[in-house]
Amino acid sequence: MSAHGRIPRPATVPPFSGRVVKVTGEGEHVEIAFTAGDAAELGARLTAAGDAAAARMLANNAAIVSAGDTFEERQRKVYEAAKASLRRELGLEEPAAAVDEGNHADDAGGPIHTPAD
C-alpha cells in the first residue's frame, strides 16, 4: 500500500525491481520502491529514487535545524516567565536594573578597565 492508495499490478512482472532506503542516525528513514523494464530504465529510476530520498532527508534536516534556531530564544522566555512567577508567588520585588560601569572582569572578551587617554 502506498501513500497514495493501491497501485495496480502490471500485466507482466518487471525484470527489475528495487528499493532505496536512506536512514539517519536519529532514526529517520525514507524508503522508495521502484520497478524497471530494462537496464537503462533501471539506471534512470535508481537515480531518480536516490535523488528523491536525498531531497526528502535534506528537507527533514532543514526543518529540524530551523526549529533549533529558535530554541534558545524560547527557553529564555520560559525562564524569564518562571522567574517572574516565582517572584510573584514569594512576594518579592523585581530587582533594580543593573548599571553598566564599563568593568567587564567576568567577560572574557571585554576590557577589565577603561583605557586611559
DSSP file (Angstrom, degrees, kcal/mol; ACC not computed):
  #  RESIDUE AA STRUCTURE BP1 BP2  ACC     N-H-->O    O-->H-N    N-H-->O    O-->H-N    TCO  KAPPA ALPHA  PHI   PSI    X-CA   Y-CA   Z-CA
    1    1 A M              0   0    0      0, 0.0     5,-0.2     0, 0.0     2,-0.1   0.000 360.0 360.0 360.0 127.4    0.0    0.0    0.0
    2    2 A S  B >   -A    5   0A   0      3,-1.3     3,-1.3     1,-0.1     0, 0.0  -0.422 360.0-101.0 -95.7 174.9    1.5    3.3   -1.0
    3    3 A A  T 3  S+     0   0    0      1,-0.3     3,-0.1    -2,-0.1    -1,-0.1   0.721 123.7  47.6 -66.7 -20.4    0.9    6.7    0.5
    4    4 A H  T 3  S-     0   0    0      1,-0.4    -1,-0.3     0, 0.0     2,-0.2   0.220 122.6 -90.9-106.7  13.7   -1.5    7.5   -2.4
    5    5 A G  B <  S-A    2   0A   0     -3,-1.3    -3,-1.3     2,-0.0    -1,-0.4  -0.583  72.2 -19.1 108.6-172.9   -3.5    4.3   -2.4
    6    6 A R        -     0   0    0     -2,-0.2    -3,-0.0    -5,-0.2     0, 0.0  -0.497  57.4-142.6 -74.7 135.4   -3.2    0.9   -4.0
    7    7 A I        -     0   0    0     -2,-0.2    -2,-0.0     1,-0.0    -1,-0.0  -0.857  24.1-116.1 -98.1 129.2   -1.0    0.7   -7.1
    8    8 A P        -     0   0    0      0, 0.0    -1,-0.0     0, 0.0     0, 0.0  -0.349  30.1-113.0 -65.7 144.0   -2.4   -1.6   -9.8
    9    9 A R        -     0   0    0      1,-0.1     4,-0.1     2,-0.0     2,-0.0  -0.520  31.9-113.8 -73.8 140.6   -0.2   -4.6  -10.7
   10   10 A P        -     0   0    0      0, 0.0    -1,-0.1     0, 0.0     0, 0.0  -0.364  23.0-115.7 -70.3 157.9    1.4   -4.6  -14.1
   11   11 A A  S    S+     0   0    0      1,-0.0     2,-0.3     2,-0.0    -2,-0.0   0.863 102.3  31.3 -62.9 -36.1    0.3   -7.3  -16.6
   12   12 A T  S    S-     0   0    0      0, 0.0    -1,-0.0     0, 0.0     0, 0.0  -0.901  94.8-105.4-121.1 153.3    3.8   -8.8  -16.5
   13   13 A V        -     0   0    0     -2,-0.3    -2,-0.0    -4,-0.1    -4,-0.0  -0.639  39.8-121.8 -76.6 124.5    6.3   -8.9  -13.8
   14   14 A P        -     0   0    0      0, 0.0    23,-0.2     0, 0.0    -1,-0.1  -0.380  12.3-130.8 -66.3 145.0    9.1   -6.4  -14.5
   15   15 A P  S    S+     0   0    0      0, 0.0     2,-0.4     0, 0.0    22,-0.2   0.746  90.6  47.2 -69.6 -21.6   12.5   -7.9  -14.7
   16   16 A F  E     +B   36   0B   0     20,-1.9    20,-2.7     2,-0.0     2,-0.3  -0.965  60.4 158.9-123.6 136.8   14.0   -5.3  -12.3
   17   17 A S  E     +B   35   0B   0     -2,-0.4     2,-0.3    18,-0.3    18,-0.3  -0.983  10.5 164.0-146.7 155.1   12.7   -4.0   -9.0
   18   18 A G  E     -B   34   0B   0     16,-2.8    16,-2.6    -2,-0.3     2,-0.4  -0.963  25.7-137.7-161.0 176.0   14.4   -2.3   -6.2
   19   19 A R  E     -B   33   0B   0     -2,-0.3     2,-0.5    14,-0.2    14,-0.2  -0.985   9.1-154.4-147.2 131.1   14.1   -0.2   -3.1
   20   20 A V  E     -B   32   0B   0     12,-3.1    12,-2.8    -2,-0.4     2,-0.4  -0.942  15.5-175.4-108.2 126.2   16.2    2.7   -1.9
   21   21 A V  E     -B   31   0B   0     -2,-0.5     2,-0.5    10,-0.2    10,-0.2  -0.987   6.3-171.4-123.9 129.3   16.3    3.3    1.9
   22   22 A K  E     -B   30   0B   0      8,-2.6     8,-2.2    -2,-0.4     2,-0.4  -0.986  10.1-178.2-121.0 124.4   18.0    6.2    3.4
   23   23 A V  E     -B   29   0B   0     -2,-0.5     6,-0.2     6,-0.2     2,-0.2  -0.955  10.8-154.2-126.1 140.5   18.4    6.2    7.2
   24   24 A T    >   -     0   0    0      4,-2.4     3,-1.5    -2,-0.4    -2,-0.0  -0.615  34.2-106.9-104.3 170.4   19.9    8.8    9.6
   25   25 A G  T 3  S+     0   0    0      1,-0.3    -1,-0.1    -2,-0.2    -2,-0.0   0.656 116.5  65.2 -68.7 -15.6   21.4    8.3   13.0
   26   26 A E  T 3  S-     0   0    0      2,-0.1    -1,-0.3     1,-0.0     3,-0.1   0.383 120.5-104.0 -89.1   4.1   18.3   10.0   14.5
   27   27 A G  S <  S+     0   0    0     -3,-1.5     2,-0.2     1,-0.3    -2,-0.1   0.463  76.5 136.9  89.6   0.8   16.1    7.1   13.4
   28   28 A E        +     0   0    0     29,-0.0    -4,-2.4     2,-0.0     2,-0.3  -0.545  28.8 177.7 -75.8 146.9   14.5    9.0   10.5
   29   29 A H  E     -B   23   0B   0     -6,-0.2     2,-0.4    -2,-0.2    -6,-0.2  -0.996  23.6-159.5-152.0 152.0   14.2    7.0    7.3
   30   30 A V  E     -B   22   0B   0     -8,-2.2    -8,-2.6    -2,-0.3     2,-0.4  -0.992  12.4-169.1-126.2 134.3   12.8    7.3    3.8
   31   31 A E  E     -B   21   0B   0     -2,-0.4     2,-0.4   -10,-0.2   -10,-0.2  -0.991   4.8-178.4-129.8 128.2   12.0    4.3    1.7
   32   32 A I  E     -B   20   0B   0    -12,-2.8   -12,-3.1    -2,-0.4     2,-0.3  -0.990   8.3-161.3-128.4 124.0   11.2    4.4   -2.1
   33   33 A A  E     +B   19   0B   0     -2,-0.4     2,-0.3   -14,-0.2   -14,-0.2  -0.776  16.5 169.4-102.5 148.9   10.3    1.3   -4.1
   34   34 A F  E     -B   18   0B   0    -16,-2.6   -16,-2.8    -2,-0.3     2,-0.3  -0.976  20.3-150.3-152.5 162.0   10.5    1.2   -7.9
   35   35 A T  E     -B   17   0B   0     -2,-0.3     2,-0.3   -18,-0.3   -18,-0.3  -0.921  10.7-166.7-131.6 159.9   10.4   -1.2  -10.9
   36   36 A A  E     -B   16   0B   0    -20,-2.7   -20,-1.9    -2,-0.3     3,-0.1  -0.997  21.6-148.4-149.1 148.0   12.0   -1.1  -14.3
   37   37 A G  S    S+     0   0    0     -2,-0.3     2,-0.3   -23,-0.2    -1,-0.1   0.722  82.5   9.1 -89.2 -23.8   11.6   -3.0  -17.6
   38   38 A D  S  > S-     0   0    0      1,-0.1     4,-2.4   -24,-0.1     5,-0.1  -0.914  83.6 -93.0-149.3 175.5   15.2   -2.9  -18.8
   39   39 A A  H  > S+     0   0    0     -2,-0.3     4,-2.2     1,-0.2     5,-0.1   0.863 121.2  51.0 -63.9 -38.2   18.7   -1.9  -17.6
   40   40 A A  H  > S+     0   0    0      2,-0.2     4,-2.1     1,-0.2    -1,-0.2   0.926 112.6  46.0 -65.7 -43.6   18.5    1.7  -18.9
   41   41 A E  H  > S+     0   0    0      1,-0.2     4,-2.8     2,-0.2     5,-0.2   0.876 109.7  56.1 -65.5 -36.8   15.2    2.3  -17.2
   42   42 A L  H  X S+     0   0    0     -4,-2.4     4,-2.6     2,-0.2     5,-0.2   0.929 107.6  48.2 -59.9 -46.2   16.6    0.7  -14.0
   43   43 A G  H  X S+     0   0    0     -4,-2.2     4,-2.1     2,-0.2    -2,-0.2   0.916 113.6  47.0 -60.9 -44.2   19.5    3.2  -14.0
   44   44 A A  H  X S+     0   0    0     -4,-2.1     4,-2.4     1,-0.2    -2,-0.2   0.919 115.1  45.1 -65.0 -44.2   17.2    6.1  -14.5
   45   45 A R  H  X S+     0   0    0     -4,-2.8     4,-2.8     2,-0.2    -2,-0.2   0.876 111.6  52.5 -70.3 -35.6   14.8    5.0  -11.9
   46   46 A L  H  X S+     0   0    0     -4,-2.6     4,-2.4    -5,-0.2    -1,-0.2   0.920 111.5  47.0 -64.4 -42.6   17.5    4.2   -9.4
   47   47 A T  H  X S+     0   0    0     -4,-2.1     4,-2.5    -5,-0.2    -2,-0.2   0.928 113.8  47.9 -63.0 -45.3   19.0    7.7   -9.9
   48   48 A A  H  X S+     0   0    0     -4,-2.4     4,-2.4     2,-0.2    -2,-0.2   0.903 112.4  49.0 -63.4 -41.4   15.5    9.3   -9.5
   49   49 A A  H  X S+     0   0    0     -4,-2.8     4,-2.4     2,-0.2    -1,-0.2   0.909 112.3  48.3 -65.9 -41.6   14.8    7.3   -6.4
   50   50 A G  H  X S+     0   0    0     -4,-2.4     4,-2.4     2,-0.2    -2,-0.2   0.910 112.4  48.3 -63.9 -42.6   18.1    8.2   -4.8
   51   51 A D  H  X S+     0   0    0     -4,-2.5     4,-2.5     2,-0.2    -2,-0.2   0.908 112.2  49.2 -63.9 -41.9   17.7   11.9   -5.6
   52   52 A A  H  X S+     0   0    0     -4,-2.4     4,-2.1     2,-0.2    -2,-0.2   0.906 111.9  48.3 -65.3 -41.5   14.1   11.9   -4.2
   53   53 A A  H  X S+     0   0    0     -4,-2.4     4,-2.1     2,-0.2    -2,-0.2   0.920 113.1  47.5 -64.9 -43.7   15.3   10.1   -1.0
   54   54 A A  H  X S+     0   0    0     -4,-2.4     4,-2.4     1,-0.2    -2,-0.2   0.907 111.5  50.8 -64.5 -41.4   18.2   12.6   -0.5
   55   55 A A  H  X S+     0   0    0     -4,-2.5     4,-2.2     1,-0.2    -1,-0.2   0.903 110.1  50.0 -63.1 -40.8   15.9   15.6   -1.2
   56   56 A R  H  X S+     0   0    0     -4,-2.1     4,-2.3     2,-0.2    -1,-0.2   0.907 111.2  48.2 -65.1 -41.4   13.4   14.4    1.4
   57   57 A M  H  X S+     0   0    0     -4,-2.1     4,-2.7     2,-0.2    -2,-0.2   0.896 110.6  51.4 -66.5 -39.7   16.1   13.8    4.0
   58   58 A L  H  X S+     0   0    0     -4,-2.4     4,-2.4     2,-0.2    -1,-0.2   0.895 109.9  50.1 -64.1 -38.2   17.6   17.3    3.4
   59   59 A A  H  X S+     0   0    0     -4,-2.2     4,-1.9     2,-0.2    -2,-0.2   0.916 111.6  48.2 -65.2 -42.4   14.1   18.8    3.8
   60   60 A N  H  X S+     0   0    0     -4,-2.3     4,-1.9     1,-0.2    -2,-0.2   0.928 113.1  47.7 -62.0 -45.1   13.6   16.9    7.1
   61   61 A N  H  X S+     0   0    0     -4,-2.7     4,-2.6     1,-0.2     5,-0.2   0.886 109.3  53.3 -65.0 -38.7   17.0   18.1    8.3
   62   62 A A  H  X S+     0   0    0     -4,-2.4     4,-2.4     1,-0.2    -1,-0.2   0.892 108.2  51.0 -63.2 -39.0   16.4   21.7    7.3
   63   63 A A  H  X S+     0   0    0     -4,-1.9     4,-1.9     2,-0.2    -1,-0.2   0.890 110.9  48.4 -65.4 -38.9   13.1   21.6    9.3
   64   64 A I  H  X S+     0   0    0     -4,-1.9     4,-1.9     2,-0.2    -2,-0.2   0.925 112.8  47.2 -67.3 -44.5   14.9   20.3   12.4
   65   65 A V  H  X S+     0   0    0     -4,-2.6     4,-1.4     1,-0.2    -2,-0.2   0.895 110.3  53.7 -63.6 -39.9   17.7   22.9   12.1
   66   66 A S  H  X S+     0   0    0     -4,-2.4     4,-0.7     1,-0.2     3,-0.2   0.902 108.7  48.4 -61.9 -41.7   15.1   25.7   11.7
   67   67 A A  H >< S+     0   0    0     -4,-1.9     3,-0.7     1,-0.2     4,-0.3   0.871 109.2  54.2 -66.4 -35.8   13.3   24.6   14.8
   68   68 A G  H >X S+     0   0    0     -4,-1.9     3,-1.0     1,-0.2     4,-0.5   0.774  94.7  69.4 -69.0 -26.2   16.6   24.6   16.7
   69   69 A D  H 3< S+     0   0    0     -4,-1.4     4,-0.3     1,-0.2    -1,-0.2   0.835 105.7  39.0 -61.6 -32.7   17.4   28.1   15.7
   70   70 A T  T <X S+     0   0    0     -4,-0.7     4,-2.4    -3,-0.7    -1,-0.2   0.432  90.1  95.5 -97.2   0.2   14.6   29.5   17.9
   71   71 A F  H <> S+     0   0    0     -3,-1.0     4,-2.7    -4,-0.3     5,-0.2   0.925  84.0  47.7 -59.7 -48.7   15.2   27.1   20.8
   72   72 A E  H  X S+     0   0    0     -4,-0.5     4,-2.4     1,-0.2    -1,-0.2   0.911 112.4  49.8 -61.4 -42.5   17.4   29.4   22.9
   73   73 A E  H  > S+     0   0    0     -4,-0.3     4,-1.9     2,-0.2    -1,-0.2   0.918 112.5  46.9 -62.6 -43.5   15.0   32.3   22.4
   74   74 A R  H  X S+     0   0    0     -4,-2.4     4,-2.2     1,-0.2    -2,-0.2   0.911 112.3  49.9 -65.3 -41.6   12.0   30.2   23.5
   75   75 A Q  H  X S+     0   0    0     -4,-2.7     4,-2.6     1,-0.2    -1,-0.2   0.880 108.1  53.6 -65.2 -37.3   13.9   28.8   26.5
   76   76 A R  H  X S+     0   0    0     -4,-2.4     4,-2.6    -5,-0.2    -1,-0.2   0.914 109.2  48.5 -62.7 -42.6   14.9   32.3   27.6
   77   77 A K  H  X S+     0   0    0     -4,-1.9     4,-2.3     2,-0.2    -2,-0.2   0.898 111.9  49.2 -64.2 -41.0   11.3   33.4   27.5
   78   78 A V  H  X S+     0   0    0     -4,-2.2     4,-2.3     2,-0.2    -2,-0.2   0.920 112.1  48.9 -63.5 -43.3   10.2   30.4   29.6
   79   79 A Y  H  X S+     0   0    0     -4,-2.6     4,-2.4     2,-0.2    -2,-0.2   0.928 111.9  47.8 -62.6 -46.8   13.0   31.1   32.1
   80   80 A E  H  X S+     0   0    0     -4,-2.6     4,-2.4     1,-0.2    -1,-0.2   0.896 112.1  49.9 -62.4 -40.5   12.0   34.7   32.4
   81   81 A A  H  X S+     0   0    0     -4,-2.3     4,-2.3     2,-0.2    -1,-0.2   0.898 110.6  50.0 -65.4 -39.5    8.3   33.9   32.9
   82   82 A A  H  X S+     0   0    0     -4,-2.3     4,-2.4     2,-0.2    -2,-0.2   0.905 110.6  49.7 -65.8 -40.9    9.2   31.3   35.5
   83   83 A K  H  X S+     0   0    0     -4,-2.4     4,-2.4     2,-0.2    -2,-0.2   0.934 112.0  47.8 -62.1 -45.4   11.4   33.8   37.4
   84   84 A A  H  X S+     0   0    0     -4,-2.4     4,-2.2     1,-0.2    -2,-0.2   0.902 112.3  49.5 -63.2 -41.0    8.6   36.4   37.3
   85   85 A S  H  X S+     0   0    0     -4,-2.3     4,-2.5     2,-0.2    -1,-0.2   0.914 110.9  49.2 -64.7 -43.1    6.0   33.9   38.5
   86   86 A L  H  X S+     0   0    0     -4,-2.4     4,-2.1     2,-0.2    -2,-0.2   0.897 110.0  51.5 -64.6 -40.4    8.2   32.7   41.4
   87   87 A R  H  X>S+     0   0    0     -4,-2.4     5,-2.5     2,-0.2     4,-0.8   0.918 110.9  48.5 -61.4 -42.9    8.8   36.3   42.5
   88   88 A R  H ><5S+     0   0    0     -4,-2.2     3,-0.6     1,-0.2    -2,-0.2   0.926 111.4  49.6 -63.2 -43.8    5.1   37.0   42.5
   89   89 A E  H 3<5S+     0   0    0     -4,-2.5    -1,-0.2     1,-0.2    -2,-0.2   0.864 116.5  41.7 -63.2 -36.1    4.4   33.8   44.5
   90   90 A L  H 3<5S-     0   0    0     -4,-2.1    -1,-0.2    -5,-0.2    -2,-0.2   0.498 110.7-120.8 -90.1  -4.2    7.0   34.7   47.1
   91   91 A G  T <<5 +     0   0    0     -4,-0.8     2,-0.2    -3,-0.6    -3,-0.2   0.787  58.5 153.9  72.0  27.4    6.0   38.4   47.1
   92   92 A L      < -     0   0    0     -5,-2.5    -1,-0.2    -6,-0.2     2,-0.2  -0.605  42.9-118.4 -90.6 150.4    9.5   39.6   46.1
   93   93 A E        -     0   0    0     -2,-0.2    -1,-0.1     1,-0.1     3,-0.0  -0.493  33.8 -99.9 -80.8 154.2   10.1   42.8   44.2
   94   94 A E        -     0   0    0     -2,-0.2    -1,-0.1     1,-0.1     3,-0.1  -0.601  48.8-110.0 -69.0 131.2   11.7   42.9   40.8
   95   95 A P        -     0   0    0      0, 0.0     3,-0.1     0, 0.0    -1,-0.1  -0.290  36.7 -97.2 -65.4 151.4   15.4   43.7   41.2
   96   96 A A        -     0   0    0      1,-0.1     2,-0.1    -3,-0.0     3,-0.1  -0.325  48.2 -92.4 -65.2 149.3   16.6   47.1   40.1
   97   97 A A        -     0   0    0      1,-0.1     2,-0.1    -3,-0.1    -1,-0.1  -0.397  45.6-112.0 -64.5 137.6   18.2   47.2   36.7
   98   98 A A        -     0   0    0     -2,-0.1     2,-0.5    -3,-0.1    -1,-0.1  -0.445  23.9-132.2 -72.4 143.5   22.0   46.7   36.8
   99   99 A V        -     0   0    0     -2,-0.1     2,-0.8    -3,-0.1    -1,-0.1  -0.859  14.5-133.9 -98.5 126.5   24.1   49.7   35.9
  100  100 A D        -     0   0    0     -2,-0.5     4,-0.1     1,-0.1    -2,-0.0  -0.715  23.5-179.9 -83.3 112.9   26.9   49.0   33.4
  101  101 A E        -     0   0    0     -2,-0.8    -1,-0.1     2,-0.2     3,-0.1   0.340  50.9-107.8 -94.2   5.5   30.0   50.7   34.8
  102  102 A G  S    S+     0   0    0      1,-0.2     2,-0.8    11,-0.1    -2,-0.1   0.481  83.5 123.5  83.0   0.9   32.2   49.5   31.9
  103  103 A N        +     0   0    0      1,-0.1     2,-0.3    10,-0.1    -2,-0.2  -0.857  30.2 172.0 -99.3 108.2   34.0   47.0   34.0
  104  104 A H    >   +     0   0    0      7,-1.8     3,-1.4    -2,-0.8     6,-0.3  -0.434  17.2 148.3-112.8  56.6   33.6   43.6   32.4
  105  105 A A  T 3  S+     0   0    0     -2,-0.3    -1,-0.2     1,-0.3     7,-0.1   0.816  77.1  46.8 -63.0 -30.7   36.0   41.5   34.5
  106  106 A D  T 3  S+     0   0    0     -3,-0.2     2,-0.8     6,-0.1    -1,-0.3   0.493  94.1  88.9 -89.2  -2.6   33.9   38.4   34.1
  107  107 A D    X   -     0   0    0     -3,-1.4     3,-1.3     1,-0.2    -3,-0.1  -0.847  64.1-159.7 -98.2 108.5   33.6   38.9   30.3
  108  108 A A  T 3  S+     0   0    0     -2,-0.8    -1,-0.2     1,-0.3    -3,-0.0   0.765  92.0  45.2 -61.3 -24.8   36.5   37.2   28.6
  109  109 A G  T 3  S+     0   0    0      2,-0.1    -1,-0.3    -3,-0.1    -3,-0.0   0.537 103.3  77.6 -96.0  -6.5   36.0   39.3   25.5
  110  110 A G  S <  S-     0   0    0     -3,-1.3     2,-0.1    -6,-0.3    -7,-0.0  -0.560  86.5 -92.0-104.9 167.1   35.6   42.7   27.2
  111  111 A P        -     0   0    0      0, 0.0    -7,-1.8     0, 0.0    -4,-0.1  -0.418  18.1-151.3 -74.8 149.8   38.0   45.1   28.9
  112  112 A I  S    S+     0   0    0      1,-0.3     2,-0.3    -9,-0.2    -7,-0.2   0.852  85.3  20.0 -84.3 -39.7   38.8   45.0   32.6
  113  113 A H  S    S-     0   0    0    -10,-0.1    -1,-0.3    -9,-0.1   -10,-0.1  -0.940  90.0-104.2-128.0 150.4   39.5   48.7   32.8
  114  114 A T        -     0   0    0     -2,-0.3   -11,-0.0    -3,-0.1     2,-0.0  -0.583  48.0-108.2 -70.9 130.5   38.5   51.5   30.6
  115  115 A P        -     0   0    0      0, 0.0     2,-0.3     0, 0.0    -1,-0.1  -0.337  30.6-125.0 -63.5 140.6   41.6   52.6   28.6
  116  116 A A              0   0    0      1,-0.1    -3,-0.0    -3,-0.0     0, 0.0  -0.638 360.0 360.0 -85.2 142.4   43.1   55.9   29.7
  117  117 A D              0   0    0     -2,-0.3    -1,-0.1     0, 0.0     0, 0.0   0.444 360.0 360.0 -88.6 360.0   43.6   58.6   27.0
